[in-house]
Amino acid sequence: MKHILFTLKGCPFELLDDKEFIRMLLCKATKKCKSTLLNLAAHKFDPQGVTGIAMLAESHISIHTWPEKGMAVCDIFTCGSNATPEVGVEYMKELLKATDISSHEFVRPLE
């Protein structure tokens, strides 16, 4: 089981504040991770910001955005040998046009 915690910086305000874009991002990141989407939820905050979660058969992908800071705090947690969470991280970085990333990967044992 891999759990990647990452912060994307330098992202455009308009992408981070767009609920439908974030929903699409989570849906497509799920496919990039070779995971199975079970459910998807996103919430738009006032005056800005979006939080979203993709519930996966293999675990989850989450994102919380701060458009005013150009930042998104995310995680991808997958289990199974077929999942590729690293690909999902790179995909999210690319689509959110991040200029910087801080990332930490953890292997989560079941024992």
Disulfide bonds with the S-S distance in Angstrom:
none
